[in-house]
């Protein structure tokens, strides 16, 4: 423990705030004198009874929450029933004043307007993989060239002549079987009807069947060519295929082919048409010939 701080004569002694002897009497000691003994400690005063003096507020023990209970209600004043708070009243939102500033102008569009998303786009490739890819907006892509068309027609003439010969052989055999070895009576009638069909109708019917069902002839199948609609690359209808066959059908017995000015002009017309390479029978039926690559 630190001793008390003594001051010189005539000055009041100073006691630091942290002096452990705070509250004791400080005696000034001069030279040659001894400090008096410290005073004897006083006995504490007798404690007052609880009934005589009320305890201070800070001395009262805190209530135990385990034994806390609701205060008893007076019988004269029963507890008021619980009432819901009043519903708040909301004021309507004030009207929004129009903006004094004008709407910003639309940004300018540069270049040509773009087509909307999802619109069909023309085929941009250099070849066609399926005939439906041919687009009239880009007609030069996928068109069959002149050499391919001439070669396909050569195969068609050869196969049509072969089929015509086989049909005539079958008709002759049936006629002989009907007449018992003689072409008389019903046998002769059947043979004449078969000959007229083979000479005049077979080339047209055969060409119509190939284009309407297979969408191409046997010669075009060999070279990978297709006959499609000129307005969208779809399948050619039966009516268009019949009109196309009436204007031109390969076969040495077809009467249309015997008219040389028409037949030659019809076949060679696609050399003049640089955009779609259509012959006259293609223009009449609204068709084009395209080539696909697998």
NORFENHU-V562540 format. One line per field, one symbol per residue. burial: # if it has 16 or more other C-alpha atoms within 10 Angstrom, else .. Layout:
burial = ???
This chain:
burial = ...#.#........#.....#....#.#..............................................................................................#...##..######..######...##..##.###.###.##..##..##.###.#....#...##.##..##.####.########.##..######..########..####...###############.##.....#..#####.....########.########..
